């Protein structure tokens, strides 16, 4: 810890909160020192978000006390929280797409002055702030033209543009590649050295042990432990999070992989993106991993195959026959599934029920010859998938927006399993998902592969992609640079191919 002006800058003691008859927080304590990075961990639904929303003024506590710099505070809304120096960067981005980066960063200043706005100065200040973060982003660009990683950086810049005393980051690196993660950590270390208190929420335990000074764990609305990070290890943290020992995070791959590819891509080139000359194949029962740095073209390749982006040239072959996927409807018709990395925008329909989300891809199979939906067949299929995927819900009519991130991801997967996909692309399968749900998703991927489906997994999490894949292809600047077999899996080899370097040769 770099700053010890006082024992604790923030003390949340005895915090309790219920929504109706559901008790979400029960007598929770969180104490954060000045100039420390404090990890707040727990499975989805453990109460982390509710605790942070009480701190920032989104929710009001039922009981307990919040003390900041020795004075009790009760922010009634986020504006009052920000005035007190509490800024939260949520996993769900809150930027205004049609405004510029500079306008988003200094949104709180727009309209604050009765005189003319100094737009040149605004853009200059925003550019200086972005440059200090070591990310190449044009302050005058429209937010809608940025990548997800760039948008996340703008959210962080927006938070630290004010007089921040407590900075809360909720899953900040879910879309970052290893190089971007390192740059973010350097920013956070700098802020910590300046005395900012950082509450860091992440499901990436490796990150926690690289960056955190202290860790507090929540389980089912109760704090199960708080300690210096040096006093525990990954197994200890996981035990506090899920109440049981973790044997194997990644399931054993004991599946017979077919000899003949179920799906082939030949010389695929995009019309509007950097993807060019992409060729690969996936076999029945195989889990093929696709790795690479952010911006290398991984997601764009999947969207191109799925028909969401326009192709310039190339051939797709499914079960030995050439197919055309000019739209996602075409791809779904060929039983090709795609689970997007942007779950909330492209993976699920948040305002709709679980049933409607799962059924959206399978209307043909649950409808009569006259086009009417067979409700009995629909419910049978949906309830079967809810049970199989262990989606935690009282019934199928719950809106997806009310589910945890892990359960939303299961719904996104379920809609493609409902059409018995032959090939399924899964982009960032466990982004923003807790440890317990990760294991369930990995087991599900294994089960899907067992049925002879060709599974293609895109992931920025190197331990994950090595843990679940049979083979890994690595992208660099829009095309595949290299292939790794199981015996070649290592973070060093993935990184080498990611930056366009050959593997080291060992005697």
Backbone torsions as a table, in degrees:
resi	resn	phi	psi	omega
1	UNK	NA	136.5	-171.3
2	UNK	-98.7	-8.8	-174.4
3	UNK	-144.4	130.3	-179.0
4	UNK	-135.4	49.9	-178.7
5	UNK	-60.0	-34.3	178.6
6	UNK	-152.4	169.5	-175.9
7	UNK	-59.3	-54.4	179.3
8	UNK	-137.5	134.5	172.9
9	UNK	-79.7	-39.9	-178.1
10	UNK	-124.0	130.4	174.7
11	UNK	-130.4	113.4	172.5
12	UNK	-109.1	113.9	-174.1
13	UNK	-126.0	135.6	176.2
14	UNK	61.5	33.7	-176.0
15	UNK	-75.5	125.2	176.0
16	UNK	-129.4	145.5	180.0
17	UNK	-154.7	132.5	175.7
18	UNK	-126.0	148.1	170.9
19	UNK	-116.6	104.5	-172.9
20	UNK	65.0	-126.8	-179.5
21	UNK	-90.2	-3.3	-177.6
22	UNK	-91.5	118.3	177.7
23	UNK	-87.3	115.9	-174.9
24	UNK	-96.3	-39.7	177.6
25	UNK	-126.5	135.9	-178.1
26	UNK	-129.9	98.8	173.8
27	UNK	56.8	48.4	-175.8
28	UNK	-85.8	141.2	176.9
29	UNK	-120.1	136.1	174.2
30	UNK	-142.8	121.1	-178.7
31	UNK	-125.7	124.1	-174.1
32	UNK	-124.4	131.0	-179.6
33	UNK	-85.4	161.7	173.2
34	UNK	-65.7	138.5	175.2
35	UNK	62.9	40.8	173.2
36	UNK	-132.2	156.1	172.8
37	UNK	-103.2	114.3	-172.7
38	UNK	-112.4	113.9	179.8
39	UNK	-80.0	132.3	174.8
40	UNK	-115.1	113.8	-172.2
41	UNK	-119.8	162.3	177.9
42	UNK	157.1	155.8	177.4
43	UNK	-65.7	164.0	172.8
44	UNK	-57.3	133.1	-178.6
45	UNK	88.9	3.0	-178.8
46	UNK	-76.2	-19.4	178.9
47	UNK	115.5	3.7	-177.2
48	UNK	-59.5	-51.0	-176.8
49	UNK	-62.8	-40.8	179.7
50	UNK	-63.3	-41.7	179.2
51	UNK	-61.4	-44.5	-179.7
52	UNK	-67.3	-36.9	179.4
53	UNK	-69.1	-29.0	173.2
54	UNK	-69.6	-42.3	178.5
55	UNK	-60.6	-41.4	-172.9
56	UNK	-90.1	-8.1	176.3
57	UNK	101.9	1.3	178.8
58	UNK	-69.3	-44.6	177.6
59	UNK	-115.6	156.9	174.6
60	UNK	-106.5	134.8	-178.7
61	UNK	-71.4	154.3	174.3
62	UNK	-86.9	-31.5	-179.2
63	UNK	-155.3	160.4	178.0
64	UNK	107.9	-175.0	-174.3
65	UNK	-141.8	139.9	174.6
66	UNK	-118.4	120.7	-178.2
67	UNK	-120.4	125.9	178.7
68	UNK	-120.9	123.0	-178.2
69	UNK	51.2	41.7	175.3
70	UNK	83.8	-2.1	-179.2
71	UNK	-120.5	135.9	179.0
72	UNK	-69.6	136.0	-179.8
73	UNK	-126.3	150.1	175.9
74	UNK	-141.5	71.1	-178.9
75	UNK	-61.8	130.7	-176.6
76	UNK	-89.7	-14.4	178.4
77	UNK	-159.1	175.0	-176.0
78	UNK	-67.2	-30.5	177.8
79	UNK	-62.1	-45.4	178.0
80	UNK	-62.3	-37.8	177.7
81	UNK	-63.0	-42.7	-179.7
82	UNK	-67.0	-37.2	176.6
83	UNK	-60.8	-34.2	178.2
84	UNK	-77.9	-7.2	179.0
85	UNK	95.8	18.9	-179.9
86	UNK	-104.7	116.4	179.9
87	UNK	-126.0	133.9	-177.4
88	UNK	-119.6	130.8	172.3
89	UNK	-105.9	104.1	-176.8
90	UNK	-81.2	160.2	176.0
91	UNK	-62.7	-37.9	176.0
92	UNK	-82.2	116.0	-174.9
93	UNK	-68.0	146.0	-176.4
94	UNK	-122.8	30.6	-178.5
95	UNK	-82.6	157.8	176.9
96	UNK	-96.7	108.2	-171.0
97	UNK	-58.9	-34.3	-174.4
98	UNK	-87.0	-2.6	175.3
99	UNK	-95.8	163.0	178.4
100	UNK	-75.2	167.1	176.8
101	UNK	-58.9	-46.4	-179.3
102	UNK	-60.6	-42.9	179.8
103	UNK	-63.8	-37.2	177.9
104	UNK	-67.7	-41.7	-178.9
105	UNK	-64.0	-41.5	-176.6
106	UNK	-108.9	35.0	-179.3
107	UNK	-57.0	-34.1	-178.7
108	UNK	-68.2	-17.0	-179.4
109	UNK	-92.4	-20.9	-176.9
110	UNK	-65.2	124.9	-179.9
111	UNK	83.5	-1.9	-178.5
112	UNK	-75.6	-24.7	-179.4
113	UNK	-108.7	143.0	178.7
114	UNK	-81.5	-16.6	178.5
115	UNK	-84.2	177.6	-179.1
116	UNK	-63.5	141.9	176.6
117	UNK	-75.5	132.1	177.5
118	UNK	-84.9	85.6	-175.1
119	UNK	-64.4	-36.5	179.6
120	UNK	-62.7	-44.2	179.9
121	UNK	-66.5	-37.2	179.4
122	UNK	-61.8	-47.2	-179.9
123	UNK	-66.4	-39.4	179.0
124	UNK	-60.8	-47.7	-179.0
125	UNK	-63.8	-41.2	179.7
126	UNK	-64.8	-40.1	-179.9
127	UNK	-65.8	-40.0	177.0
128	UNK	-61.4	-42.7	179.5
129	UNK	-63.8	-45.7	179.6
130	UNK	-64.1	-41.3	178.9
131	UNK	-63.2	-35.3	179.6
132	UNK	-67.4	-21.1	178.1
133	UNK	-86.1	-5.7	175.9
134	UNK	66.2	31.1	174.1
135	UNK	-119.5	134.4	-178.2
136	UNK	-82.9	97.9	178.6
137	UNK	-137.1	132.0	179.3
138	UNK	-82.3	117.9	-177.0
139	UNK	-62.9	-21.8	-178.4
140	UNK	-91.6	-5.8	-178.7
141	UNK	-71.8	152.3	174.5
142	UNK	-74.2	139.6	-178.6
143	UNK	-59.8	-34.7	-177.6
144	UNK	-63.8	-17.5	-179.4
145	UNK	-93.2	2.2	-178.2
146	UNK	-90.8	158.5	172.7
147	UNK	-77.6	169.2	179.7
148	UNK	-61.8	-40.6	179.3
149	UNK	-61.4	-45.4	-179.4
150	UNK	-63.5	-39.2	177.8
151	UNK	-62.3	-40.1	178.9
152	UNK	-62.4	-40.6	179.1
153	UNK	-65.2	-39.6	178.0
154	UNK	-62.5	-39.7	176.9
155	UNK	-59.8	-42.3	179.4
156	UNK	-67.0	-43.2	178.2
157	UNK	-60.7	-40.8	178.7
158	UNK	-60.5	-42.0	-178.4
159	UNK	-66.8	-41.3	-175.5
160	UNK	-88.6	-1.1	177.2
161	UNK	-72.3	-16.4	179.0
162	UNK	-101.5	176.4	-179.8
163	UNK	-78.1	81.5	-173.0
164	UNK	-88.2	127.0	174.4
165	UNK	-102.2	-39.9	177.0
166	UNK	-120.8	117.9	177.4
167	UNK	-111.1	121.6	179.0
168	UNK	-108.4	126.5	178.4
169	UNK	-117.1	118.7	-178.3
170	UNK	-103.0	105.6	-179.7
171	UNK	51.1	57.9	-173.6
172	UNK	-72.6	-20.3	-171.0
173	UNK	-108.6	15.6	-174.2
174	UNK	-62.4	-25.3	179.6
175	UNK	-112.8	11.1	-176.9
176	UNK	-90.8	144.0	170.3
177	UNK	-86.8	168.9	-175.0
178	UNK	-53.0	-38.7	-179.9
179	UNK	-66.1	-41.3	178.7
180	UNK	-66.5	-36.5	178.0
181	UNK	-61.3	-44.6	179.1
182	UNK	-60.2	-42.3	-180.0
183	UNK	-65.0	-40.2	177.9
184	UNK	-63.1	-42.6	180.0
185	UNK	-60.3	-40.4	178.8
186	UNK	-61.9	-38.8	176.8
187	UNK	-62.1	-45.9	-177.3
188	UNK	-67.3	-37.4	176.8
189	UNK	-62.8	-39.3	179.2
190	UNK	-64.7	-44.1	178.5
191	UNK	-64.2	-40.0	177.7
192	UNK	-60.8	-43.5	-179.8
193	UNK	-65.2	-23.8	177.5
194	UNK	-85.4	1.2	176.2
195	UNK	96.7	2.1	177.7
196	UNK	-71.6	136.5	175.1
197	UNK	-92.2	126.8	-175.1
198	UNK	-116.8	124.3	172.5
199	UNK	-101.7	119.3	-170.3
200	UNK	-115.8	113.7	179.9
201	UNK	-104.6	124.6	-179.4
202	UNK	-157.0	148.6	172.2
203	UNK	-93.9	-4.1	178.9
204	UNK	-87.9	95.7	-174.4
205	UNK	-65.5	-30.2	177.8
206	UNK	-59.6	-38.0	178.7
207	UNK	-63.8	-42.4	-176.4
208	UNK	-57.4	-41.8	-177.5
209	UNK	-78.0	-11.2	175.0
210	UNK	-90.5	-27.1	-167.5
211	UNK	-118.9	-29.9	-169.1
212	UNK	-83.9	148.6	171.6
213	UNK	-93.5	-37.1	-175.3
214	UNK	-138.5	153.2	178.8
215	UNK	-133.4	136.8	172.0
216	UNK	-123.1	135.0	-176.1
217	UNK	-116.9	133.3	174.0
218	UNK	-109.8	143.4	172.3
219	UNK	-143.1	121.3	179.7
220	UNK	52.7	42.3	174.8
221	UNK	80.2	7.9	-179.5
222	UNK	-124.6	140.2	175.3
223	UNK	-81.0	121.8	-175.0
224	UNK	-96.9	-4.3	178.0
225	UNK	168.6	148.4	175.7
226	UNK	-142.7	130.4	-174.7
227	UNK	-162.6	160.7	171.6
228	UNK	-60.7	142.1	-177.5
229	UNK	-61.4	-27.3	-179.5
230	UNK	-70.8	-13.5	-178.5
231	UNK	-93.9	5.1	-178.0
232	UNK	-141.7	-179.5	175.2
233	UNK	-140.7	-179.1	-175.0
234	UNK	-60.2	-43.7	-179.8
235	UNK	-62.2	-38.2	179.5
236	UNK	-65.2	-41.8	179.3
237	UNK	-65.8	-45.0	-179.2
238	UNK	-62.3	-38.8	178.6
239	UNK	-61.7	-40.8	177.9
240	UNK	-67.9	-32.3	-177.0
241	UNK	-75.5	-44.6	-171.8
242	UNK	-115.3	-1.1	174.1
243	UNK	72.1	15.7	177.5
244	UNK	-152.2	161.5	178.2
245	UNK	-74.5	146.4	178.5
246	UNK	-101.5	114.7	-178.2
247	UNK	-81.7	-71.9	-179.3
248	UNK	-126.9	121.2	179.3
249	UNK	-70.2	-39.6	-177.2
250	UNK	-105.8	131.4	-178.0
251	UNK	-69.2	152.3	176.9
252	UNK	-67.0	136.3	179.1
253	UNK	-97.5	92.6	178.6
254	UNK	-120.7	64.5	-173.3
255	UNK	-124.5	137.4	177.5
256	UNK	-76.4	119.0	-180.0
257	UNK	-94.4	132.8	-178.5
258	UNK	-63.4	158.5	-179.6
259	UNK	-82.1	-40.1	-175.7
260	UNK	-95.0	129.2	179.7
261	UNK	-56.4	138.6	174.8
262	UNK	-83.6	-25.1	-176.7
263	UNK	-145.5	133.8	179.2
264	UNK	-130.2	143.4	175.4
265	UNK	-122.9	128.9	-177.8
266	UNK	-126.9	120.1	172.5
267	UNK	49.9	47.4	-178.3
268	UNK	-79.3	129.0	179.5
269	UNK	-133.4	137.9	-177.4
270	UNK	-86.7	158.0	176.7
271	UNK	-84.6	-37.8	-171.8
272	UNK	-121.3	-0.1	179.1
273	UNK	-122.5	178.8	-175.3
274	UNK	-76.9	-9.3	-175.2
275	UNK	-63.0	128.7	-179.2
276	UNK	-149.7	143.6	173.0
277	UNK	50.3	46.4	-179.3
278	UNK	-90.1	125.2	176.8
279	UNK	-135.1	134.0	174.8
280	UNK	-167.7	172.5	174.1
281	UNK	-142.7	158.7	175.0
282	UNK	-133.7	138.7	-175.8
283	UNK	-99.8	160.5	177.1
284	UNK	-60.4	131.2	179.1
285	UNK	84.4	-2.6	-178.0
286	UNK	-91.9	140.8	168.6
287	UNK	-104.6	107.4	-178.7
288	UNK	-98.2	120.9	179.1
289	UNK	-91.6	140.9	173.0
290	UNK	-120.0	117.7	-178.7
291	UNK	-114.6	175.1	-179.7
292	UNK	146.3	163.6	179.7
293	UNK	-75.5	161.4	175.1
294	UNK	-57.8	134.0	-178.9
295	UNK	88.1	4.3	-178.4
296	UNK	-82.1	-13.5	176.9
297	UNK	107.3	11.3	-177.4
298	UNK	-63.3	-55.9	-179.0
299	UNK	-64.3	-39.8	-179.4
300	UNK	-62.0	-35.5	177.5
301	UNK	-63.4	-45.8	179.5
302	UNK	-62.8	-43.0	180.0
303	UNK	-65.4	-33.9	178.4
304	UNK	-65.0	-46.2	179.1
305	UNK	-63.9	-39.3	-175.9
306	UNK	-76.9	-10.2	178.6
307	UNK	90.0	7.4	179.2
308	UNK	-80.3	-24.4	174.1
309	UNK	-117.8	158.1	-175.2
310	UNK	-85.8	136.2	179.0
311	UNK	-91.1	145.5	173.0
312	UNK	-95.5	-42.2	179.0
313	UNK	-161.3	170.1	178.5
314	UNK	123.4	166.7	-175.5
315	UNK	-129.4	137.0	174.1
316	UNK	-114.9	131.9	-179.1
317	UNK	-126.5	120.2	179.3
318	UNK	-115.1	121.3	-179.5
319	UNK	50.2	43.8	174.9
320	UNK	83.8	-4.2	-178.7
321	UNK	-117.3	136.8	178.9
322	UNK	-69.0	136.6	178.9
323	UNK	-127.8	161.0	176.0
324	UNK	-121.2	127.7	176.4
325	UNK	-120.9	87.7	-180.0
326	UNK	-87.7	-6.5	178.8
327	UNK	-157.0	162.6	175.4
328	UNK	-58.8	-30.3	177.9
329	UNK	-64.0	-41.1	176.1
330	UNK	-60.2	-47.6	-177.8
331	UNK	-60.6	-45.5	179.1
332	UNK	-62.2	-35.6	178.0
333	UNK	-63.3	-29.4	176.4
334	UNK	-90.0	7.9	-179.2
335	UNK	62.6	42.6	172.3
336	UNK	-106.9	122.9	-177.7
337	UNK	-106.7	155.8	178.8
338	UNK	-145.2	116.3	175.4
339	UNK	-100.4	112.8	-173.4
340	UNK	-72.7	153.3	174.0
341	UNK	-68.6	-28.4	-179.2
342	UNK	-93.5	77.3	-171.5
343	UNK	-55.6	-44.9	-172.9
344	UNK	-74.1	-30.3	-178.6
345	UNK	-90.9	-36.9	-171.3
346	UNK	-124.9	-13.9	-173.5
347	UNK	-91.1	-36.7	-177.7
348	UNK	-139.3	162.3	172.7
349	UNK	-99.4	98.5	-171.5
350	UNK	-56.2	-41.1	-176.4
351	UNK	-76.0	-11.5	-176.3
352	UNK	-93.6	162.8	-179.0
353	UNK	-72.1	164.8	175.5
354	UNK	-58.0	-43.9	-178.2
355	UNK	-58.1	-47.8	-177.8
356	UNK	-67.8	-35.8	177.7
357	UNK	-63.1	-43.6	-178.1
358	UNK	-71.2	-37.0	-175.1
359	UNK	-76.3	-16.6	-170.0
360	UNK	-59.8	-28.8	-179.3
361	UNK	-92.8	-8.7	-170.7
362	UNK	-122.8	25.8	-179.1
363	UNK	-57.1	-34.9	-177.9
364	UNK	-63.5	-43.6	-175.7
365	UNK	-75.5	-18.8	-178.3
366	UNK	-108.1	10.3	-178.7
367	UNK	-109.0	154.8	176.6
368	UNK	-78.9	175.5	-180.0
369	UNK	-62.8	-26.0	-179.7
370	UNK	-85.3	-2.7	177.2
371	UNK	95.4	1.9	178.3
372	UNK	-84.6	139.4	179.8
373	UNK	-72.0	130.9	174.3
374	UNK	-84.0	99.8	-173.3
375	UNK	-59.4	-38.2	-179.6
376	UNK	-62.9	-44.6	177.7
377	UNK	-64.4	-39.6	-179.8
378	UNK	-61.0	-51.3	-179.0
379	UNK	-62.2	-39.5	-179.4
380	UNK	-60.9	-45.9	-179.2
381	UNK	-67.1	-45.6	-177.5
382	UNK	-65.1	-47.1	-179.1
383	UNK	-65.3	-33.9	176.7
384	UNK	-63.2	-41.4	179.5
385	UNK	-72.0	-37.0	177.1
386	UNK	-60.2	-42.8	180.0
387	UNK	-69.6	-45.1	-177.3
388	UNK	-63.2	-40.6	-177.3
389	UNK	-88.7	-1.8	179.9
390	UNK	55.8	46.5	176.4
391	UNK	-75.0	119.6	-174.5
392	UNK	-80.3	101.9	-178.5
393	UNK	-157.9	146.2	177.5
394	UNK	-69.2	-28.1	179.1
395	UNK	-163.2	175.5	-175.2
396	UNK	-79.1	-7.1	-175.9
397	UNK	-94.6	0.1	176.7
398	UNK	-66.6	134.4	177.7
399	UNK	-68.4	140.0	-175.2
400	UNK	-60.9	-29.6	-179.9
401	UNK	-61.9	-20.0	-178.7
402	UNK	-91.1	1.5	179.1
403	UNK	-92.1	159.9	174.3
404	UNK	-70.2	166.2	-179.6
405	UNK	-58.4	-41.3	-180.0
406	UNK	-63.3	-41.2	179.9
407	UNK	-73.5	-32.3	173.4
408	UNK	-62.3	-40.3	179.6
409	UNK	-65.0	-37.0	178.0
410	UNK	-65.3	-37.2	177.2
411	UNK	-64.9	-41.1	178.6
412	UNK	-60.6	-37.8	177.4
413	UNK	-72.0	-39.9	-175.2
414	UNK	-59.9	-36.5	-176.3
415	UNK	-66.4	-25.9	177.4
416	UNK	-88.0	-27.4	175.1
417	UNK	-71.6	-24.9	-178.2
418	UNK	-67.4	-19.6	178.6
419	UNK	-105.4	13.4	179.5
420	UNK	52.6	58.3	-177.4
421	UNK	-55.2	141.5	175.5
422	UNK	-87.5	-34.3	176.4
423	UNK	-135.5	136.5	178.7
424	UNK	-135.4	128.8	176.6
425	UNK	-99.7	127.0	-179.2
426	UNK	-123.0	111.4	-175.6
427	UNK	-96.6	118.8	-177.1
428	UNK	50.9	68.9	-171.9
429	UNK	-61.4	-27.4	-176.0
430	UNK	-121.7	26.2	177.9
431	UNK	-60.3	124.7	177.5
432	UNK	67.5	26.1	-176.4
433	UNK	-115.1	140.3	-177.3
434	UNK	-75.1	170.3	-173.9
435	UNK	-59.1	-45.3	-178.9
436	UNK	-61.3	-44.7	179.5
437	UNK	-69.0	-32.2	176.9
438	UNK	-57.7	-47.5	-178.8
439	UNK	-59.1	-42.6	-179.8
440	UNK	-64.2	-39.6	179.9
441	UNK	-68.6	-40.5	177.4
442	UNK	-62.1	-42.5	178.4
443	UNK	-64.2	-36.2	179.2
444	UNK	-66.3	-43.6	177.3
445	UNK	-58.2	-42.4	177.9
446	UNK	-60.6	-44.2	-179.4
447	UNK	-64.0	-41.8	179.3
448	UNK	-61.9	-44.7	179.4
449	UNK	-62.7	-36.5	-179.8
450	UNK	-57.9	-28.5	-178.2
451	UNK	-82.6	3.6	178.2
452	UNK	91.5	9.4	177.2
453	UNK	-76.2	143.2	171.4
454	UNK	-86.2	117.3	-175.6
455	UNK	-109.5	125.1	177.6
456	UNK	-114.6	118.7	-176.9
457	UNK	-112.1	125.0	174.5
458	UNK	-103.7	127.0	-178.1
459	UNK	-151.2	142.7	174.4
460	UNK	-90.9	-10.0	-178.1
461	UNK	-88.1	103.7	-173.2
462	UNK	-64.4	-43.9	175.4
463	UNK	-57.8	-37.8	-179.9
464	UNK	-64.3	-50.5	-174.6
465	UNK	-68.1	-30.1	175.5
466	UNK	-75.7	-30.4	-176.3
467	UNK	-76.1	-26.6	-174.4
468	UNK	-113.5	-9.4	-173.5
469	UNK	-94.4	152.0	171.0
470	UNK	-90.9	-27.4	-177.0
471	UNK	-153.6	146.9	-179.1
472	UNK	-126.4	129.8	170.6
473	UNK	-105.0	138.4	-176.8
474	UNK	-116.1	127.6	-179.4
475	UNK	-94.1	147.0	175.5
476	UNK	-148.5	120.3	177.1
477	UNK	51.9	47.5	169.3
478	UNK	89.4	1.4	177.7
479	UNK	-147.0	168.7	-179.5
480	UNK	-80.0	125.5	-177.3
481	UNK	-94.9	-31.8	-177.6
482	UNK	-162.2	163.3	179.4
483	UNK	-124.0	138.5	179.6
484	UNK	-120.3	128.4	172.1
485	UNK	-88.4	167.1	-174.7
486	UNK	-48.6	-44.0	-176.5
487	UNK	-70.5	-9.7	179.6
488	UNK	-103.7	-1.4	-177.2
489	UNK	-62.8	124.1	170.5
490	UNK	-166.3	153.6	179.1
491	UNK	-62.1	-37.2	-179.4
492	UNK	-62.3	-44.2	-178.6
493	UNK	-66.6	-39.5	177.8
494	UNK	-63.5	-44.3	-179.6
495	UNK	-65.0	-38.7	179.6
496	UNK	-60.8	-50.2	178.2
497	UNK	-64.0	-35.2	-178.3
498	UNK	-61.8	-32.6	-178.7
499	UNK	-100.7	9.1	175.8
500	UNK	81.3	27.8	178.6
501	UNK	-108.6	145.3	175.7
502	UNK	-71.8	161.7	177.2
503	UNK	-70.5	152.6	174.5
504	UNK	-70.6	142.4	176.9
505	UNK	-100.1	129.2	-179.5
506	UNK	-112.8	138.8	177.3
507	UNK	-79.8	NA	NA
